[in-house]
Amino acid sequence: MPDRITLYKEPILSICSSREEVIEQVRITVVHEVAHYFGIDDETLHRLGWG
């Protein structure tokens, strides 16, 4: 199986109050997880604004 990122709808919807916020949160989550795949740690991601 190829590597995959799983997004869970309910947690994302619970922290967002608009469609635009959902879109932004999904973007942030995907970038964050792809960065982990390439070895970037949480500390660095937070420093770069992708926490």
N, C-alpha and C positions, 0 to 999 in steps of 0.2 A: 504494500500500500504506500502511496506517496504521503509525504508529510502534509498535514492539514492544520488549519486553524478553525476551531469551533467557536462560534459566537452564540451566546445564550441570550435569547430575546428578552425574557422577563427581567433579568438584572439590568440590562441596558435601558429598557423602558421605565424601570422604577426610578432611575436617576435622571431621566430626561423629561422635560415638560413640553417639548415641541418636536415636530418632524426634523427641523434643522439641527436641533441638539442631538437627536438620534443619529443623523447622518455624520455629524462631527465626531460623536463618540465611537461609532463604528470605524471611522477613518483612523482615529487615535489608537484604538485597540488593535487594528490590523497592523499598523506601522510598528507599534510596540512589540507585537508578537513576532513579526518578521525580523525586527532588530535582535530579539533574543535568539532566533535561529542562527543569526550571523555572529553571535557571541557577545553582544552588547548587554551589559548588566543593568539592573534597575537603577542603581545610583547614577550612572551615566545618562540613562534615558530621562530621569527626573531633572538632571542638570540641563539637558537639552530641551526640556519642555514636553517630553513625550511620556511622562509618568503615568 
